[in-house]
């Protein structure tokens, strides 16, 4: 029996539409990762912005750690928290605030060692995990974002190879040309000029995400599925407390910090952790940032009396280890100070434009071929401007009402996409959402000032509020440009056909 299948035109059209929807979905996820990553460059500043305060001091006496330990352990016992460890965020250039964490309890610490209010960075954590895992469970989301990084790497390489005149056309930008030529020039110029940055971000992003898969694979092949043994290939074993270990005095913080001054005076300390504080067998770890190195830090292990047990050696390991431990800071731009963050932010904006212009070119070509994807184009435009709007709106609603930022973002983004599928025009969605985004960005600043007053105009808070206003100003400029282009087009049309305006 011979079986044959001849697809009907309707079937082909449905399959093509399905393929287009899938392509648009992948592009949307890539765009969300790019927008959130561009903002996440200022992750540390956003944390300080969320809880603006003058309580910032890089110089903390050793006695403060002792007092804070006693206060934190006492409070943790009252709240029945896990007492396996106590962790201090040592004030540093990125986070110049002393914080202590025991179990699920995290508090700010005053200059005298007393505990202050709770540490709450929920909106910043939403933004980071939107970029890192699309707010999915980390085990799945990180892998998905890693795959998106692979797709982006392939797109960048194939895009460069697809342009034989890449050097000749590097400075060609036809602002007065058709919309398609403008989008093509914008896409190609951004792709050429910033290709080293784009490749570095895409490859490191893919590496970070898919290294989780590699860890599972190595564990399955060599360690019978034990992923902890894979971790031990990079990190030293964590101490284990003996059952019913007797109580002892807390570590000698002054001796430990004095040893650090002697063995690593040039390294900036970022974290201090005591395993099993106040118990026999307690061990202290001090984390540092190594100057002029991309590795995310170094770690030192101490006995309670301040004597050094060992140096982890993250900054001195073999080449493979060095590469692995350098990907995070390279990917997020957290090296060489604030100017690099600004450069990463601007290049990140360029990456967002690269994604948008690439999809816009596809839509323009479909229109020129007489097969416009009107509904998909409306949905795409609602996402292009809906994503930054939803992020800014989530900041406003979190600051003002403590609404769940992830829920606000995804509900708004989904609602706008569904609405755009059934109503409006591309131009109206573009303009209305740009205006809404401007209002939301300015609103974030207004709400912040209303809550924190003069603290909104100093240090990290000032930086973040300026970023919000710069985003609003940039979008406002794009609105004015669109209006000017529309006016020019109407003038040309009227001149060609005087009756056309009647």
N, C-alpha and C positions, 0 to 999 in steps of 0.2 A: 504494500500500500504506500503510495507516494503522497507525501505531505508537502504542500506549498502554502506560503503565506505572502500575500501581497498587501502591504500596508496602504490604507486609504489616506487621502490627503488630510482628513481630519485627525487620523491617528498620528501622522507625522507631525502635524501642527501641535497636537497635545504633547508629544514627546519633546518637541523643540522648546515649548513653553516650560515644561518640567525641567529640562536641562538649563534653561535660562534662570529659572527660579533658584536652582541649586547653585549656579554660578554666582548669582546675586547674594545668596546666603553666605557663601564663603567670603565674598568681598566684604560683606557687612561685618563679619567676625574679624576679618583682617583690619578693617577700618576702626572698629571698637578697640582692638589691641593697640593700634597706632595712636589714637586719640588719648586713651587712658595712659599709655606709656609716656607720651609727651608731657602730660601733667605730672605723672609720677616721678619725673626727674626731680621735682621739688617735694618729694615725700617727707623729708625731715622738716622742711619749712611748713608743710601743711599740718603736721602733727603739732607743732608749736602754735600755729595759727588757730587750731581748734580750741586750744586752751591757752589763749594769750595771757601772758603774765610777765611781770618784772622779775620774777623769781628765777634769775639766770646768773649763775656764778661758776666760773671754771676752777676756782681755787677752793677746795674742800679739805679741811683738816682731818687727819686720821681718826681723831677722837669722835668725829661726827658719825663715822661708819659704825663705831662701837655702840654709840647711843641709839642710832637708828636700828641696829640689829636687835637690841634689847626691846625697843618699842614695837618693831615689826613682829618679832616672835611672840610677844605678849598679846598683841592684837590678833595674830593668826590663831593662837590657841583659843581665844575667845570665839572666833568665827569658825573654829574647827577646820582650818585649812591644812593642806598637806605640808609637813615641815621637813621634807627631804632636802630642801635647799633654799637658800636665800640669795637673791641676785640683785646687785646694784647696777644701774646704768650710771657710769662715771661721767660727770659733765665733760663734754668735748665740743669741738667746733661745730659739729652737726647737731648735737643735742646738749646744749649747755645747762641741763637741769639734772639734779640728783634725784633718782627714782629708785624705789625698792620694790621687789616682787617676792612674795611668798605664796606658793600655790597659785590660786586664781586671784589673789589680792595684790593690787599694784597701787602704790601711793607715791606722791611727791614728798620730798624730805626738805625740811627747812634747814637753815644754816646752823641751828643748834641741835640738829638730829631729831627733832620732833616730827611727827607725821602730819601731812597736810591732806588735801583732797585726793579723790580717786583719779587715776590716770585714765582718761577716756579719749581714744583716738579712733572711734568707730568709723567716721566718714573717711579718714585717710586709709584705714585698713580696707574699706570697701573699694576705694580707688586702686590700691595696690593689687588686691585680689581680682579686680576686674581685668587688670592687665595681665596678671600672673596666671589666672586660672578661669577667667570669665565668670567668676563667682560660683563656679561649679565645685563639687568636692575636689580637694586638691589633687588626689590621686588620679582623677580623670581630667580635670581642667588643665593641669600643667602639661600633660601629654598632648591634649588638643592644641594648646597654644604652641607647643613645640612643633607639631605637624604644620600649623599655620606658618611658623618660622621657616620650615622647609619649603613650603609653597612659595613664600615670599623670596627666598633665596633663588629658587628656580626662575621665578618671574624676572628678577633683576638680571640674572645671567642671560636668560633668553632674550630679554629686552635689549641688552647691550649687543648681543650677537646679531640681532635682527636689524641693526642700523649700520650698514657699511660706511656711511658718510658721517659717522659719529663725531669725528674731530672737526670736519669741515662745517658741520651744522651746529657746532657747540654754542655759537653765539647768535643763532637765528631765532628771533622772537617776533612774530607777526601779530602785534596788538591790533592792527587795523584790519586784519583779515577776517574770514568767516569764523563762526564759532568753532567749527571743527579744526581749522588751522590753529586757532588760539589754544584749544585744548591739547592738540598734538604737540605744539611747541612748548607749552607749559610742562606737559608730561615728559617730553624727551629731554628738555633742558634740566629739569629737576633730577631726572634719572641719570644724566651724565655727570653733572656737577657734584652731586652728593652720593654717587654710587659707592665710594669706599665706606662712607658712614652707613649707608643703607645695608650694604653687605655685612659689615661688622655687626650691626644690630640684629639682622635676620639670622646670621649664622650662630651668634652667641645665644639668641633666643631659642633657636632650634636645639642647640646643644644643652641648654639648661633644662628645657622641657623633656627632651628625649633621653637625657642622662638617667632619668627615673626609670625608663624602660630598660636601659642598659644595666642599671643596678639590679633589676629583677632578673634579667637574663643571666648575668654573672652569678647571682645567688642561686639560680636554678641549675646552672651547669656545674658550678664548682663547689657550692656550699649547701646543697640540698635545700634550696629555697630560703636559707637564713640570710636576710638582708642586713642584719646587724653585723655579720662578719664582713660584708662589703664596706660598711661604714668604718669598720676598724682598719681597713686598708688606708683610710685617709686620716682618721682621728684616733687619738689615744683612748684606751679603755677608761670608762668612767668608774670611779671607786664604788664599791658596794659596802654598805654598812652592816656590821654584824648585828644579829638580832639582840635586842635588849642591851645595846651598848650603853655604858654608863655615861652620865653627864659630866662634862668638863667645861673649862672656861672657853669663851669665844676666842677666835684667832687674834693674834697680835697684828692688827692692821697697820700700825705704825712701822713695825719691823718689815712687813711684807712690802709696803710702799717704799720704804728706804732701800730694800733690795732691788726693787724695780728702778729706782733712781740710779743705782749703781750699775746694773747690768744692761739696762735699755733706756738711757736718759732721753734719747731722741724720739722714742716711740710714744705716740699719743694713746693714753689708756681710755678704753671705751666701756669696759664691763668688768665687774668683779663678782664671782660666784663662790659661795661656800656650800659644799656638799655636806649634809648632816650637821648643821651648825649646832654647837654646844654639845656634841656627842663625840665620844672617843673614836678616832679614825677620821675625823673631819679633814677635808682637803680644800684648799683655796685655789681658784683659777683666776688669772688676770688676763683679759683680752686686750690687745693693743692694735693700733693701726701703724703699719711700717711705712715711713716716708719714702717717696719715690719708688714705690712698688705697687703693682696692681692687685696683688693678693689681698683678700678682704681683711686680713689681719694676722696676728700671731697670738699664741696662747702659751701661758706659763703656769706651771703647777707648783704649789707651795705647801710646805708643812705649816701647821698653825703657828709655829714659832718664827716664821719668816724665812726659813731656809728653803732654797730652791730644790724641788724634786727633779723637774725636767722642763725643757723648752720643747714645745710641740714640733717646731721646725717647718711650719707652713711656708715661711718665706725662704727656706733653704732646701726644700725637697727637690726631687728629680723633675725633669722637664714636664712630664705628663701631669704631675701633681700641681706644678706651678700654673700650667695652662688652665686646669680645671678650677683652681682656686682664684683665678683672675677673671673669669668670665662674668661674674656678677657685677663687679665694679665697672668693667668695660661696657657692659650692656646698659647699665643705668646711669652712667656718666658721673659716678661718685668718686672722682679722683681729680687732683690738681686744682681744687678749689671751686669757687662760685663761677668764675668765667666759663669753665667747662660746662657747668649746668646750663648757663644761658645759651651756649653754643648747641648743646644737645636739645634744648627746648626749640630753638629756631630750626634746627635740622629735622626735629620731629614734626614740626608744622609742615615742613617741606615734604616729609614722607606721607603725611595725611593728604596733602594736595596731590601727590603722585598717585595714590590709590584712587582718589576721587576722579581725577582727570582721566585715568585709564578707563574707568567704567563709563564716564561721560563720552569718551571717544566712541565706544561701542554703541551707545544709544544714538549718537549723531549719525553714525554709519548706517544703522538700521533705518533711520528716518530717510536718509538720502537714497536708500535702495527701495523705498516705497513700502517698507515693512516695519513701521514704528511699533515699539513696545511701550505704548502710552502708560498702561497701568504700572508696569514694572518701573518705568522711569519716575512716575510719581512716588512710588514706594521708596525708590532709591534716594530721591531728593529729600523725602521726609526723614530718612535715616542719616543722610549727610549732615543735615542741620539739627535733626532730632537728637542725635547722640550727644553733641556738646550741650544742647539745651537741657537734656535729661540729667547730665552730670552736674551742671550748674544748679538746676532746680533741686537736685538731691542735696546739694550743699546748703541751699536756703532752707529747705524743709527740715534738715537735720539740725541745723543751728537753732532754728526757731521753735521746732516742735518735737525734736528727737525722733523723727520718723525714720524707719529703716531705709537706709540709702540704697541698698541693692534692690529692694522691692520697688521703691520709687523709680529708680532708673529703668528697670526692665519693664515695668508696667507702662510707663510713659512711652518708652521706645516702641513697645508692641502696639499700644493704642494708636500712636501716630502712624505706624506702618499699615495697620488695618484700615484706618480712616482714609489714608492716601490711596488705598487700593480702590476705593469706591467714589471718591469725590475730589473736587478741586482740579487745579492745573499745576504743572511743574513750576511755573513762574510764581504762582501764588503761594505754594508750599515753601518755595525757596525764600521768598521775601518775608512771609509771616513768621517762619521759624527763625530766621536771622534776627528779626526784631525781638522775638520772644527770648532768644539767647542773650541778646544785649541786655534786656531787662533783667534776666535771671543773674547774669554776671554782676551787674550793678547792684542787684538785690542782695547778693551774697556779701558784698562790701557793706551795704547799708545795715543789714542785720548784724554783721560782725561788729560794726561801730556801735550800734545800739546796745549790744551785749557787753562789750569790753572797753568802750570809751577810748581813752588816750592810749591804752595798750595796743590798739589796732594800728597805731602809727609808729611803732618801734620794731626793730629787729626783724625776725622772720614774719611777723604779722604784716608789717609794711611791705615786704617782698611779695607775699601772697596776694594782698589786696591790690598791689600794683599789677600783678599778673592778671587778675580778674579784669581790671580796668583796661589793660592793654588788649586783652582778648576782645572785650566789648568794642574798643576803638577800632581794632582791625576788622571786625565784622561790620561795623558802621561804615568804614571806608569801602568795603566790598558792596554794601547797599548803594552808596552814592555812585560807585562805578557802574553798577548795573543800571541804575536810573539814567545815568549819562549815556550809556550805550543804547538804552531803549529810546531815549529822546533823539539820538542821532539816527537810529533806524527809522523812526517815524518821520523825521525831517526828509531823509532820502526818499522814502516811499511817497510822501506828499509831493516832492519835487518831480518825481517820475510820473505821477498821476494826480493832477490837481483835484480831481473828483474823488480821490480815494478817501479823503477825510470826511466827506459828507455822508 
